[in-house]
Amino acid sequence: MTIRQYGWNEYWINQWSGMTIHETERETLIPGRIVGDFGSKYRIRTDDGEQWGELSGRLRHTLETFGEYPAVGDWTSVKKADGGHLIIQGVLPRRSVISRKAAGSQPREQIVAANIDTLFLVSALNDDYNLRRMERYLIMAWNSGASPVILLTKADLCHDPESKIAEMEMTAPGVPVHAVSAHLGSGRESLLPYVGEGQTVALTGSSGCGKSTLVNWLCGADLQLTREVREDDSRGRHTTTRRELFLLPDGGVIVDTPGMRELQLWEDDGGLDLAFADIGQLSERCRYADCRHEREEGCAVLEAVSSGELEEKRLQSYRKTQRELQYQTAKEAKSKRKSGAGSVQKTASSRSRKYGWRREAED
């Protein structure tokens, strides 16, 4: 089994060739993809198989923010150490990165997965089904650089899945929506374009929405533990407790992630406008360019709500999310000021290199 089966292709070969390290150092390095994140330890797949790995002291010293630490899906340069384990010397620039705000009061980025081509946003067709929650997941997806696809799981529990698909398509214009049932084995053919050779997909969604069951179904093996959800509120426990990458029989790879009780958004890189593109289009007809869509005369957005063209709950969700992101940005800026001018410059620099910031560290 080679790393080509894990997504290594001409793009990454070119990235590898362009690394800024001494040729004598390059001879000791091999490429590997992180397939498991266990905190301070990683599982890494190279052409020699799957082995444990950890950061080199030099690389750990150069990391400036939590968001720069390696994550599942990252392509790394590693060196074999005595004893057979691997030492991570550097990480190739990311093509996409899925992140959220970590739990806690301090503004800190948590990487969910990296180098994802398609992000499956999973929602079960039971009491867990929630349009407003999906809007938040869409913002995270659009910010990541991956292509979002909405999966409505447990379609066998819904009497009219087609109406739910239509409703979700209205909430996410232009985003593919598929209803599937692992229990009945239906809908898998609609997912084949996303899971073929060389493709990397990831799953995200709330606890109990069926992600682990979906992984087992797509992989054709019981790789992930599954549990029943509570009948009274359709909520589940955190069956998956770590991020792991698995091979798919169709040639791609899939990343399963722990379920989220609540998705706290990180910085906005345009995802809000993409997730609420309908409001953006309406605002172009507003009388004032800086219209806040609250009480202004000639507001096309408010007029659309009055006429029924736009659901009022959707506008309320837009306002709430916009305020949340503005608060998050202000809080992070305040945290940077407290850390000192030098820290501000370093953190801003690392953030601006979101998809191509990391250089190889020598050891």
C-alpha positions in Angstrom: 0.0 0.0 0.0 1.5 3.4 -1.0 0.7 7.0 -0.1 -0.8 7.5 -3.5 -3.8 5.6 -2.2 -4.0 8.3 0.5 -4.1 11.2 -1.9 -0.4 11.8 -2.8 -0.4 13.1 -6.3 1.4 15.5 -8.7 0.3 18.5 -6.8 1.9 17.3 -3.6 5.0 16.0 -5.4 5.5 19.5 -6.7 5.1 20.9 -3.2 7.6 18.4 -1.9 10.1 19.3 -4.6 9.8 23.0 -3.8 10.6 22.7 -0.1 13.2 25.2 1.1 15.7 22.9 2.8 19.2 21.8 2.2 19.6 18.9 -0.2 21.5 16.8 2.4 18.6 17.2 4.8 16.1 16.3 2.1 17.8 12.9 1.6 16.8 11.9 5.2 13.1 12.9 4.8 10.1 11.0 3.5 6.5 12.3 2.9 3.7 11.0 5.1 0.1 11.9 5.8 -1.4 12.2 9.3 -4.2 9.7 9.5 -4.8 9.9 13.3 -4.6 12.7 15.8 -4.1 11.6 19.4 -3.0 14.9 20.9 0.8 14.9 21.4 1.1 11.7 19.2 0.1 11.1 15.6 -0.4 8.1 13.4 1.3 8.8 10.1 1.1 6.8 6.8 4.2 6.6 4.6 5.2 4.2 1.9 6.7 2.0 4.7 3.3 1.6 6.4 1.6 3.3 9.3 3.7 4.4 12.3 3.6 6.6 15.4 5.0 10.1 15.1 5.7 13.2 17.1 6.9 16.8 16.5 10.6 17.6 16.4 11.7 20.0 19.1 12.7 22.5 16.4 9.4 22.4 14.7 7.5 22.7 18.0 9.5 25.8 18.8 8.6 27.5 15.5 4.8 27.0 15.9 3.2 30.4 16.6 -0.5 29.6 17.1 -2.6 26.5 18.0 -3.9 26.5 14.5 -0.4 25.8 13.1 -0.1 22.4 14.8 -0.4 19.4 12.5 -3.9 17.9 12.0 -5.5 14.9 10.4 -5.1 15.2 6.6 -1.9 17.2 6.7 1.0 16.1 4.5 4.3 16.1 6.5 8.0 15.6 6.0 9.2 13.0 8.5 12.5 11.4 9.6 12.8 7.9 10.9 14.1 7.8 14.5 15.8 5.0 16.4 13.1 2.6 17.6 11.0 2.9 14.4 8.8 6.0 15.2 8.7 9.1 13.1 9.8 12.7 13.8 7.8 15.4 12.1 10.1 17.9 10.7 7.6 20.1 8.8 4.2 20.3 7.2 3.4 21.1 3.6 1.3 24.1 2.9 -2.4 23.3 3.3 -4.9 23.4 0.4 -7.8 23.7 2.8 -8.3 23.8 6.5 -11.5 23.2 8.5 -11.4 25.1 11.8 -13.6 26.1 14.6 -13.2 28.1 17.8 -12.0 25.8 20.6 -14.1 25.4 23.7 -13.3 27.9 26.5 -13.3 31.6 27.1 -10.0 32.3 25.3 -10.1 32.9 21.5 -8.2 29.9 20.1 -8.5 28.1 16.8 -9.0 24.4 16.7 -8.2 22.6 13.4 -10.7 19.9 12.6 -9.0 18.5 9.4 -6.8 19.7 6.6 -6.5 19.2 2.9 -10.1 18.2 2.5 -11.7 18.3 -1.0 -15.3 17.8 0.1 -16.9 18.4 3.4 -20.0 16.4 4.2 -22.3 18.4 6.5 -24.4 15.7 8.2 -27.8 16.1 9.6 -30.2 13.3 10.6 -33.8 13.3 9.4 -35.2 13.0 12.9 -35.5 15.5 15.8 -31.9 16.5 15.2 -32.8 18.1 11.9 -32.2 21.8 12.2 -31.9 24.4 9.4 -30.4 27.1 11.6 -27.6 24.8 12.7 -26.8 23.9 9.1 -26.3 27.6 8.3 -23.5 27.6 10.8 -21.9 24.5 9.3 -22.1 26.0 5.9 -20.2 29.1 7.1 -17.4 26.8 8.5 -17.4 24.9 5.2 -17.1 28.0 2.9 -14.4 29.4 5.1 -12.4 26.2 4.9 -11.7 26.1 1.2 -13.4 22.7 0.8 -16.6 22.1 -1.2 -19.7 21.6 1.1 -22.2 18.8 0.4 -25.1 18.3 2.7 -26.0 14.7 3.7 -29.4 14.0 5.3 -28.9 10.7 7.0 -31.5 8.2 8.5 -33.8 8.9 5.5 -35.7 5.7 6.5 -37.0 7.6 9.6 -38.6 10.3 7.5 -41.9 10.0 5.7 -41.1 12.7 3.2 -37.4 13.1 2.6 -37.9 14.9 -0.7 -39.6 17.8 1.1 -36.6 18.0 3.5 -34.2 18.0 0.6 -36.1 20.9 -1.0 -36.2 22.8 2.3 -32.4 22.4 2.7 -31.7 23.4 -0.8 -33.6 26.7 -0.1 -31.4 27.2 2.9 -28.2 26.3 1.1 -28.5 27.6 -2.5 -26.2 25.9 -4.9 -25.0 23.3 -2.4 -25.7 19.6 -3.3 -28.1 17.9 -0.9 -28.5 14.1 -0.7 -30.7 11.9 1.5 -29.2 8.6 2.4 -30.0 5.6 4.6 -27.2 3.3 5.8 -29.9 1.1 7.4 -31.6 0.5 4.0 -28.4 0.9 2.0 -29.9 3.6 -0.2 -28.3 6.7 -1.6 -24.7 5.5 -1.8 -24.5 5.9 -5.5 -25.2 9.6 -5.2 -22.0 10.0 -3.2 -19.7 8.2 -5.6 -18.5 11.4 -7.3 -17.1 12.6 -4.0 -15.3 9.5 -2.8 -13.4 8.3 -5.9 -9.7 7.8 -6.3 -7.5 10.7 -5.0 -10.4 12.4 -3.2 -10.4 13.3 0.5 -13.8 13.8 2.2 -14.5 14.7 5.8 -17.7 14.4 7.9 -18.9 16.9 10.4 -22.1 17.3 12.3 -23.8 17.1 15.7 -23.5 14.1 18.0 -25.9 11.3 17.0 -26.4 12.4 13.4 -25.0 9.1 12.1 -21.4 10.0 11.1 -19.8 6.9 12.4 -22.5 4.7 10.9 -21.9 6.5 7.6 -18.2 5.9 7.8 -18.8 2.1 8.4 -21.3 2.0 5.5 -19.1 3.8 3.0 -16.0 1.8 4.0 -17.9 -1.5 4.0 -16.5 -2.4 7.4 -17.2 -1.8 11.1 -14.3 0.7 11.7 -16.1 3.0 14.0 -18.1 2.3 17.2 -21.8 3.3 16.9 -24.4 3.9 19.6 -28.1 4.4 19.6 -29.4 8.0 20.1 -31.8 8.9 22.9 -35.4 8.5 21.8 -36.7 11.6 23.6 -34.6 14.2 21.8 -32.7 12.3 19.1 -29.3 13.3 20.6 -26.4 11.0 20.8 -23.2 10.6 22.7 -19.7 11.4 21.4 -19.1 8.0 19.8 -16.0 9.2 17.9 -13.5 10.8 20.3 -10.6 11.5 17.9 -10.0 12.4 14.3 -9.0 9.6 12.0 -8.7 9.0 8.3 -9.8 5.8 6.6 -9.4 4.3 3.1 -12.6 3.9 1.0 -13.1 1.0 -1.3 -13.9 3.5 -4.1 -10.3 4.8 -4.0 -10.7 7.9 -1.8 -10.2 8.5 1.9 -12.6 9.8 4.5 -12.0 11.6 7.8 -14.4 11.1 10.7 -14.5 13.8 13.4 -16.1 13.9 16.9 -19.6 15.2 17.0 -20.2 18.8 18.1 -22.8 19.8 20.8 -22.3 23.4 19.6 -20.3 24.8 16.7 -18.5 27.9 17.7 -17.3 29.7 14.5 -13.8 31.0 14.1 -12.8 34.0 12.0 -14.9 34.7 8.9 -13.1 34.5 5.5 -16.2 35.3 3.5 -18.2 32.2 4.5 -21.0 34.3 6.1 -21.8 36.0 2.7 -21.6 32.7 0.9 -23.9 30.9 3.3 -26.4 33.8 3.2 -26.0 34.6 -0.5 -29.7 35.2 -0.9 -29.5 38.1 1.6 -26.5 39.4 -0.1 -28.3 39.5 -3.5 -31.3 41.3 -1.9 -29.1 43.9 -0.2 -27.8 45.0 -3.6 -31.2 46.5 -4.2 -31.2 48.4 -0.9 -31.4 52.2 -1.1 -28.2 52.7 1.0 -25.0 50.8 0.4 -24.3 50.5 4.1 -27.8 49.3 5.0 -27.9 47.2 8.1 -31.3 45.7 7.3 -32.9 46.8 10.5 -35.1 49.9 10.2 -33.8 51.7 7.2 -36.1 53.0 4.5 -35.8 51.4 1.1 -34.3 48.2 2.6 -34.9 45.4 0.1 -34.1 42.7 2.7 -36.9 43.9 5.0 -39.2 44.3 2.1 -38.5 40.7 1.1 -39.4 39.6 4.7 -42.6 41.5 4.6 -43.6 40.0 1.2 -42.7 36.5 2.4 -39.9 36.2 -0.2 -37.4 35.8 2.7 -38.1 33.9 5.9 -37.8 36.2 9.0 -36.0 33.5 10.9 -33.3 33.4 8.3 -32.7 37.1 8.6 -32.6 36.8 12.4 -30.1 34.0 12.1 -28.0 36.1 9.7 -28.0 39.0 12.2 -27.1 36.8 15.2 -24.2 35.1 13.4 -22.9 38.4 12.1 -22.9 39.8 15.6 -21.2 36.6 16.9 -18.4 36.8 14.3 -17.9 40.6 15.0 -17.6 39.8 18.7 -15.2 37.0 18.1 -13.0 39.3 15.9 -13.0 42.0 18.5 -12.2 39.5 21.3 -9.3 38.1 19.4 -7.9 41.6 18.6 -8.1 42.5 22.3 -6.3 39.3 23.2 -3.6 40.1 20.7 -3.2 43.6 22.1 -2.7 42.1 25.6 -0.1 39.8 24.3 2.0 42.7 22.9 2.8 44.1 19.6 5.3 41.4 18.6 2.7 38.7 19.2 0.2 40.6 17.2 2.5 40.7 14.2 3.4 37.0 14.5 -0.2 35.8 14.8 -1.5 38.0 12.0 1.3 36.7 9.8 0.5 33.1 10.5 -3.2 33.7 9.8 -2.5 35.4 6.5 -0.7 32.3 5.4 -3.7 30.1 6.0 -3.3 27.8 3.0 0.4 28.2 2.4 2.1 29.4 5.5 4.4 26.7 6.8 8.0 26.3 5.9 10.2 23.3 6.5 12.1 23.4 9.8 15.5 21.9 10.0 16.5 19.7 12.8 
